[in-house]
């Protein structure tokens, strides 16, 4: 991520601390090439920190970095921290003195039971921090930074949203090229390779692992999910489903599309295929209409889920949508049901600037899987589509 976005996010973090009345946020890392805290790209960028390093942001506006002296110049050039403190032999005394001078009522650290993006403080570094602060009152003032990180990751700045839009646009262009390429008899693997080559030709990366980006599902026997494309071939009378995204300038898209291959003699898709497609479109539109600031994630999920179930289809066994940004799954809140595996993520309220996917789906026996996925940003008026929603079934 460019230094301009780091400066934006650090400034945004200070405002979040003020909003949540938290005195100090401490990100404590070492050897980030080996074990990087997932929050670092937002508040430090793509560089590495080797020695024990502390990035401190305060409610009163201090932006301080304590780093090994060999990395001080790089941090200074970043422009996000107003004070860069280098050290030589050890961070202990420098960090203790600085925290004492700030005298925070609470120190938020990166630990969380439910959000992986807020759980970047390793066990060893946690123990080291407790040792450093052990004989001070501050060891008893440590709290989770989950609420800070949830807000910082989720609330996209204008610069971040612009980059997501650009990734979405490239993805949609590759889909158009792919639809023109498709022929009956092609394998899932052949189609996936074509899409990967088109991404490479445009100079963009894949939004997730190449083993299953894109996911391509031909017909009813293809395993839907994260298993990767197979040797199954496209047949007439079957659906072809895609799940694909790219990474452009450090930000991702995540879009699903579906195509139906007309059987011999057909001039339109069978009624059960068309109906299933319309149900998924309806579920997406109803979910999007409900996505206003303050609405809880599980409430949006329930709307889409109910739409599919009441139409007579089996319940889909995943959340309706996830946050999108630097990663295809960008942590924080979830448009999901109140299942144990999701923890508190579905209970998070939607906030301005958050980018979510909406991706209900259903299976048509004998035909294949219908799954659509759209990328939207939460605005004061509701969800704004970043992708152009697929509202008509593509027939080839």
N, C-alpha and C positions, 0 to 999 in steps of 0.2 A: 504494500500500500504506500502511496506517495506521502511525503512529509506533510503536504498540505492537509491531507485527511487526518493525519496523526494530530496536527495542531488543532483541527476542528474537534476531534474526539476528546482530546485532553481538556479543552475549554468546555465542552459539553459535560464532561465528568464533574468538573467543579460545580457547575450549575445543578447537577443531580445531587451532589453532596449537600448543597444548600437546601434543595427541595426536601430532601429526606432528613435533614438536620443531623448529619453524621460529620464528625469533626475531621476525621482523617481516614484515607484509604491507602493501604500499604500493599504493594505487589513486590514479593520477595522471591528472587530467582537466582539460579546459577547454571552454568553450562547449558544454556538454552538451545544449543545445537543438538543436545542429547535429550533434554526434557524441558521443552518450552511450555510455559504457561499459555493456554489458548487465548488469553486476553491480550497478550503482548502485541499482536499486530495492530490493535486499536490504539494503544497508548505508547507504543515504541516503534512500530513498523516491522520490517522484515529482517532487520539486523539481529545479530546475536550478542548476548551478554555472557561473558566467560566467568569472571569472578563473582562472588556473592554481590548482588546488586539489589538496591531498594529504590523503587519508584513511588514517591509519596505525593499525594494530592490532598489538599486541605479545603475545608469549607470556606475558609477565609481567603482562598485564592493562591496559596503557595503551591508551586509546581517544582518539586525538588527531586533530583536523581543523585543517588550515591552509587558510584560505580568505580571499578578498578581504573587506575590512572591511565592505562593504555587505551581505554575506551571512552575517556572523558571528552575528547575532541569530537568524536562521532556523535555523542549525545548532544553536545553543544550545537553542532551543525544542524541537528534535527529541528531546533527552534521551538520545541514544545515545552521545554523546561526552563524556567527562569533562573534556576540555581542548579548548577552541576558541581557536585562535591567529589573529587577524586580521593582515593586512598591507596596506601601501599601495602601495609602489613596485614590489616584485617578491618572488617567493617564494624565490629562490635562497638567500640567506643564512639565512633562517629555516629552510628545509628542511635545509640542510647542518648547521646547528648542532644541530638536533633529532636528526638521524640520528647525528651524532657523540656526542651525549649518551646515546643508547640503545646505541650500539656493537654493532649486531647482527652475528652470524656470517653470516647470510644475509638477503637482502631479497627476498621474493617479489613479483613484478610480474605484471601481467595479460597474459601472452603464452602462446600455446599453438599447437602444430601440428595438434591434432586436435579441440579443443573450442571452438566459436565463443564460448561464454559466458565462456571464460577468456582470450580474445584481444582484450580491449577496449582495450588500450593502443595508441594509434595510432602509426604510424611516426614522425611528427613529435614527439610527446610522448616517445617512447622516446629519440630523438636528444637532445631537450632534457634529459631526465633524465641521460643519459650525460655531457652537457656539464656539468651541475651537479655531478655526482659525479666528474668526470674526474680530478682531482688528489687524490682521496681513496682509501683502500683499499676503499671500499664499491662502487665501480664494478665491481670484480671479484667481488662477492659476490651479484650479482643472479641469481635463479633463477626458474623459472616458478611461478606461483601456481595452476597447473592442479589440483593435488591438493587445495588448500584450497577452491577454487571448486567443484570437483566434489562435495566433501563438503557444502559449505554450500548449494548449490543442491539437491542430491539429498535430503539429510536434512530432511524437512519437520517443522516444529514442530507442536504440537497446534493452534495457531491457523491455520496454513497448511492442514492437513488438513481442519479444519472448513470452511474456505472452499471447498476443492475439493469436499467432500461437498455443499455447498449448490449449487454449479454443476452437479454431476451430477444432483441432484434436479430442478432446473429443466429440464435437458435431457430427462430421462425424462418429465416432465410434458408437454413440447412434443411428444415422440414420440407419446404417447397421443392428444393432440389431433390430430396429423397422421394417425394411423391411422384415426381417426374421420372425417376429412375426405376421405380418398382415394377416388377413383372411377376406373374404367377411362376412358381417353380424355384424362385430364389430362396436361399436358406436364411434363417435369422442371422447367422454369422456373417454371410455375405452382405446383408443389408447393414448390419452394425459396422462392418469394416468400411463401407462406403461413407457412412456418416462420420466416422472418426477421421477419415481422410479429408472430408470436406472441412471439418473443424481445423485440422492441421494446415490445410491450404489457406485458411483465413487467419492463421497465426494465433488461434485461441486454444486454450487447454480444455480438458473435460471437467465437468463439475464434480465428478466423483470417480471412483476407480474404473480404469479402462476395461476391467473384466466384465462389468455390467453397465457401462455407460456408452451407448444406450442399452437399456433393456428393450428387447424385441420379442414379442409374443405372437406366434403364428398359430391361430386356431385354438381349439379347446384343450389340447393336450400339452400345451407349453406351460412350464412352471412360472407363474406370475410372482414377481418379487425381485430378489437380489441374486438370483442364481446365474444370471448371464445368458446371452444368446446361445442357442443350440443348433444342431444340424437340421431341425425341423424346417420344412419348406412351406412356402405360401401356397395355399390351394384356393381355388374358386369356391365360393360359398362359405368362406371363413373370414373372420375378423383378423386384423393385424394391429397390434397395440404397441405403442412406443412410450418409453420414459427416458427423456434425454435432457441434458443441460450442458452448458459450456461455462468456462471461467475466463472472463475478459477483464484485464486490468485489476485482477484480484477479487472480482465479484462474480457471483454465479447466477445462472438461471436454472429452472427446473420445471419442465413442461411435459405433459403427456398428451398424445394425440392418438386417434384411432381411424382405421381405414377398413372398408369392407370391399372384398373382391366379389363382384357379381358372378353368380353361377351361370352356366350356359342357359340362355333363354330368359334370364332375369333382366328387367329394365329398371328395377328399384330393389332396395334391400327387403328381405322378409319382414313381416309385421313385427315379429318378436325382436328383431335386431333394431329396427327403427324405434320401437317403443322403449327398449332398454337405453338406447342413446339419448332419447328425449328425457328420460328420468334422470340420467346423470347430469345433463345440461340444467335441468330444473333444480336439482340439488345444489349445484354450484351457484346458480343465480340467487337462490333463496339464502344460501349461506353468505354470499357477498352483500346482499341487502341488509343482513343483520349485523355486519361487521362495523360497529361504531365504537369510538373510544368509551371505555368503561364496561363494555360487554365482556363477559367471561368466556374463555376459550371453549369450555365444555358446553356452553349454551349455543355457540355457533355449531359445534360438532353435532349436537342433538338435533338441530334443524335439518342438516344435510342427511344425517343417519335416518331420521324419521321419514324423510322423503323417499329414500330408497326402500326402507322396510315396508312402508304403507303401500308402495306400488307392487308388493308381492315378492320382492327379492330378498335373498339372504343378507344378513348384516355383514358388512365388510369388517375384517378383523384388524383394523389399523386406525390411526387418527385421521381426521378429515384434512388436516393441514398442519404445516410446521413453518417456523420462521426461516427466512431465506436472506442471505447476505454474502459474507465472505466465504461461507460454506453453504452447500446445498441444504444441510440441516444446521441452522444457525443458533440452536439452543434457545433458552428462555421459555416463553409461553408456547402453548400447543393448542391447536383446535382439535381436542381429543376427548374421549370419554373418561369418566372417573374410574379408570382401571388402575390396579395396584402398580403395574409396570410404569405408569406415567407419573407417579408421585403427585406433586403439587402443580406440575406444569399446566394442566388444563384449567386450574383455578386462577391463573393470572389474567388480569383485565387487559383488554386490547388498548394500545396507546397510539397516539399520533405518530406517524412516521414508521411504524412497524410494517415489515413486508412479510406476507404469508403466502404459502401455497394453499389452494383449495383442490382436493383430489379424491372425491368419492369414486366408487367403482362397483361393478357388478359383473357376474358371469352369465353368458347366454349359453345354455347347454347345446352342444353340437356345433357351436359357432365360434366361441372364444370370449375373451375378456374385453369389456368396455370400461376404460379408465381415462378420464380427462383430468388434466391438471393445469390450473391457471395461476399466475403470479399477480398478487394485488398488493397495494399499499393502503394502509388505513389513513383516511383523512377525516377532517371534521364532519364531512357530509356522508361518510361511509367508505366502502372499499372502492378504490380506483384500479381498474385493470391495467397492469403493465404489459401483459400479453394481449393479443387479439383473441378473444375466446372462440373456441371451435363450437359453433352452434348448428352446423350442418354436417351430417355424416358424409365423409369423402368416400365416393364409390368409384372403383376402378374396374 
